[in-house]
């Protein structure tokens, strides 16, 4: 059989698949759009009322001074969950007494940024009673001993442990679940009514004021107190 001669005529190009044509069209007709501006919305933080705090602390005290100190300490410092459980004994009790200012070490601070938190007299007394009891029971072996530990294994509490302890006591006392971040919100909301917003920002360890401003929201009682303080003169002529 004779071989057929190849034609010298140029062959027609094969049509592109649909997806290729669409892709080329998109590339050739690309017009960059102005990106949409993101709107950041922060919800009003959920906090605990005074009577709820008392009920939770009373319930925690029934189950041991560790639970009471753990919750009370978080309420009076505004520390995050991981920061509370990450503390060692030497961080709060370095030279035989509780420090007046807690220098939060970078190893546990968010973003590895250390900060200083003043401790009031009440929380210092509570910590001292707690630590004396732990020393008496020989549960503290040195400065590197975790501040808050398991009652059974004497190992450092985990984040889930703190969450479960607080949740159990809050459900039993105020019949609703409370988490460690609510303690931080409560601390910040109380503090911002007493101090400059810049002071609150530094104690909480916020990178910017935007995060701290969420605590400037007024409560219902704040609004009522403000209105009750109004004293307009009533001078109606008859």
C-alpha positions as CSV (number, residue, x, y, z in Angstrom):
1,X,0.0,0.0,0.0
2,X,1.1,3.5,-0.9
3,X,1.5,5.9,2.0
4,X,-0.7,9.0,1.7
5,X,1.1,12.2,1.3
6,X,0.7,14.8,4.0
7,X,-1.1,17.9,3.0
8,X,0.9,21.2,3.1
9,X,-2.2,23.2,3.9
10,X,-2.2,24.7,7.4
11,X,-4.6,22.8,9.7
12,X,-7.3,24.7,11.5
13,X,-6.6,25.2,15.2
14,X,-8.8,23.1,17.5
15,X,-11.4,25.2,19.4
16,X,-10.5,25.8,23.1
17,X,-12.5,24.1,25.7
18,X,-15.3,26.2,27.3
19,X,-13.5,26.7,30.6
20,X,-10.3,27.9,28.8
21,X,-12.3,30.5,26.8
22,X,-14.0,31.7,30.0
23,X,-10.7,31.9,31.7
24,X,-9.2,33.9,28.9
25,X,-12.2,36.2,28.8
26,X,-11.9,36.8,32.5
27,X,-8.2,37.6,32.2
28,X,-8.6,40.0,29.3
29,X,-11.5,41.8,30.8
30,X,-10.2,42.0,34.4
31,X,-11.0,45.3,36.1
32,X,-9.8,45.5,39.7
33,X,-12.6,46.5,42.1
34,X,-12.3,48.6,45.2
35,X,-12.3,46.2,48.1
36,X,-15.2,46.4,50.4
37,X,-14.6,48.0,53.7
38,X,-14.8,45.6,56.6
39,X,-17.2,46.6,59.4
40,X,-16.1,45.4,62.8
41,X,-18.8,44.9,65.4
42,X,-18.1,44.0,69.0
43,X,-20.8,42.7,71.1
44,X,-21.4,44.1,74.6
45,X,-19.5,41.8,77.0
46,X,-21.6,39.6,79.3
47,X,-20.7,40.3,82.9
48,X,-21.7,39.0,86.3
49,X,-23.8,41.0,88.7
50,X,-22.7,41.6,92.3
51,X,-25.1,39.1,93.8
52,X,-24.1,36.5,91.2
53,X,-20.4,37.0,92.1
54,X,-21.2,36.5,95.8
55,X,-23.3,33.3,95.1
56,X,-20.5,31.8,92.9
57,X,-17.8,32.5,95.5
58,X,-19.9,31.1,98.3
59,X,-20.6,27.9,96.3
60,X,-16.9,27.6,95.4
61,X,-15.8,27.9,99.0
62,X,-17.9,24.9,100.0
63,X,-15.7,22.8,97.7
64,X,-12.4,24.0,99.0
65,X,-10.2,27.1,99.3
66,X,-8.5,26.4,96.0
67,X,-11.6,26.9,94.0
68,X,-12.5,30.0,95.9
69,X,-9.0,31.5,95.4
70,X,-8.9,30.6,91.8
71,X,-12.1,32.4,90.9
72,X,-11.5,35.3,93.3
73,X,-8.0,35.8,91.9
74,X,-9.3,35.9,88.3
75,X,-12.0,38.4,89.3
76,X,-9.5,40.7,90.9
77,X,-6.8,40.6,88.2
78,X,-8.6,40.3,84.9
79,X,-6.1,37.7,83.7
80,X,-7.0,35.4,80.9
81,X,-7.7,31.7,81.5
82,X,-4.2,30.6,80.3
83,X,-2.5,33.4,82.2
84,X,-4.1,32.4,85.5
85,X,-3.3,28.7,85.3
86,X,0.2,29.4,83.9
87,X,1.4,31.2,87.1
88,X,3.9,29.6,89.4
89,X,4.2,30.2,93.1
90,X,7.3,32.3,92.7
91,X,5.4,34.7,90.5
92,X,3.2,35.8,93.4
93,X,5.2,34.7,96.4
94,X,8.9,35.2,95.6
95,X,10.4,36.3,98.9
96,X,8.1,35.0,101.7
97,X,5.2,37.4,101.0
98,X,2.7,38.1,98.4
99,X,3.8,40.7,95.9
100,X,2.0,44.1,95.7
101,X,2.4,44.2,91.9
102,X,2.2,41.0,89.9
103,X,4.8,41.1,87.0
104,X,3.1,38.8,84.5
105,X,6.0,36.9,82.8
106,X,6.3,36.9,79.0
107,X,6.2,33.1,79.0
108,X,2.4,33.1,79.7
109,X,1.3,36.6,78.7
110,X,-0.6,36.9,75.4
111,X,1.8,37.8,72.6
112,X,4.7,37.2,74.9
113,X,4.3,40.8,76.2
114,X,4.8,41.0,80.0
115,X,2.7,43.5,82.0
116,X,2.2,44.6,85.6
117,X,-1.0,44.1,87.5
118,X,-1.4,45.7,91.0
119,X,-2.9,43.4,93.6
120,X,-5.2,45.0,96.2
121,X,-5.0,44.1,99.9
122,X,-8.0,41.8,99.7
123,X,-6.7,39.5,97.0
124,X,-3.2,39.5,98.7
125,X,-4.8,38.3,101.9
126,X,-6.7,35.6,100.1
127,X,-3.6,34.4,98.3
128,X,-1.6,34.3,101.5
129,X,-4.2,32.2,103.3
130,X,-4.3,29.8,100.3
131,X,-0.6,29.5,100.1
132,X,-0.1,28.9,103.9
133,X,-2.6,26.1,103.6
134,X,-0.7,24.6,100.7
135,X,2.6,24.9,102.5
136,X,1.2,23.2,105.6
137,X,0.0,20.2,103.5
138,X,3.4,20.1,101.8
139,X,1.9,20.4,98.4
140,X,4.4,23.1,97.4
141,X,7.9,21.9,96.7
142,X,9.4,25.1,95.5
143,X,9.0,28.3,93.6
144,X,8.5,26.5,90.3
145,X,5.4,24.7,91.7
146,X,2.3,25.7,89.7
147,X,0.1,28.2,91.7
148,X,-3.1,26.3,91.0
149,X,-3.0,22.5,90.8
150,X,-5.2,19.5,90.8
151,X,-6.3,18.2,94.2
152,X,-5.5,14.7,93.2
153,X,-2.3,14.7,91.1
154,X,-0.9,18.0,92.2
155,X,-0.2,18.8,88.6
156,X,-1.0,22.2,87.0
157,X,-4.6,22.8,86.2
158,X,-5.4,23.1,82.5
159,X,-7.6,25.6,80.7
160,X,-10.4,23.1,80.5
161,X,-10.1,22.4,84.2
162,X,-10.6,26.0,85.1
163,X,-13.5,26.3,82.7
164,X,-15.2,23.2,84.2
165,X,-14.6,24.3,87.8
166,X,-16.2,27.7,87.2
167,X,-19.1,26.2,85.1
168,X,-20.0,23.7,87.8
169,X,-20.1,26.3,90.6
170,X,-22.0,28.9,88.5
171,X,-24.7,26.4,87.4
172,X,-25.1,25.2,91.0
173,X,-25.3,28.7,92.4
174,X,-26.8,31.1,89.8
175,X,-28.3,28.4,87.5
176,X,-26.4,29.6,84.4
177,X,-23.1,28.8,82.9
178,X,-20.2,31.1,83.5
179,X,-16.8,30.9,81.8
180,X,-13.4,32.4,82.8
181,X,-13.6,35.2,80.2
182,X,-16.8,36.5,81.9
183,X,-14.7,37.1,85.0
184,X,-12.3,39.1,82.9
185,X,-15.2,41.1,81.4
186,X,-16.6,41.7,84.9
187,X,-13.3,43.0,86.2
188,X,-12.8,45.3,83.2
189,X,-16.3,46.7,83.3
190,X,-15.9,47.5,87.1
191,X,-12.4,48.9,86.6
192,X,-13.3,51.2,83.8
193,X,-15.8,53.0,86.0
194,X,-12.9,53.8,88.4
195,X,-9.9,54.4,86.2
196,X,-8.7,56.0,83.0
197,X,-9.2,53.9,79.9
198,X,-5.5,53.9,79.2
199,X,-4.9,52.3,82.7
200,X,-7.5,49.6,81.9
201,X,-5.9,48.9,78.6
202,X,-2.5,48.3,80.1
203,X,-3.8,46.1,82.9
204,X,-5.8,44.0,80.5
205,X,-2.9,43.8,78.1
206,X,-4.8,45.0,75.0
207,X,-2.7,46.0,72.0
208,X,-5.0,49.0,71.2
209,X,-7.7,51.1,72.8
210,X,-10.3,49.7,70.3
211,X,-10.5,46.4,72.3
212,X,-10.8,48.3,75.6
213,X,-13.5,50.7,74.4
214,X,-16.1,47.8,74.4
215,X,-16.2,48.1,78.2
216,X,-17.4,51.7,78.0
217,X,-21.0,50.5,77.5
218,X,-23.4,51.8,80.1
219,X,-25.6,49.4,82.0
220,X,-29.2,49.8,82.8
221,X,-28.4,50.8,86.4
222,X,-25.9,53.4,85.1
223,X,-28.5,55.0,82.9
224,X,-31.0,55.1,85.7
225,X,-28.5,56.6,88.2
226,X,-27.5,59.3,85.6
227,X,-31.2,60.3,85.0
228,X,-31.9,60.4,88.7
229,X,-29.1,62.8,89.3
230,X,-30.7,65.4,87.0
231,X,-32.1,68.4,88.8
232,X,-34.0,70.7,86.5
233,X,-35.8,73.6,88.1
234,X,-39.5,73.5,87.9
235,X,-40.7,77.2,87.3
236,X,-44.1,77.0,85.7
237,X,-46.0,80.3,86.0
238,X,-49.7,80.0,86.7
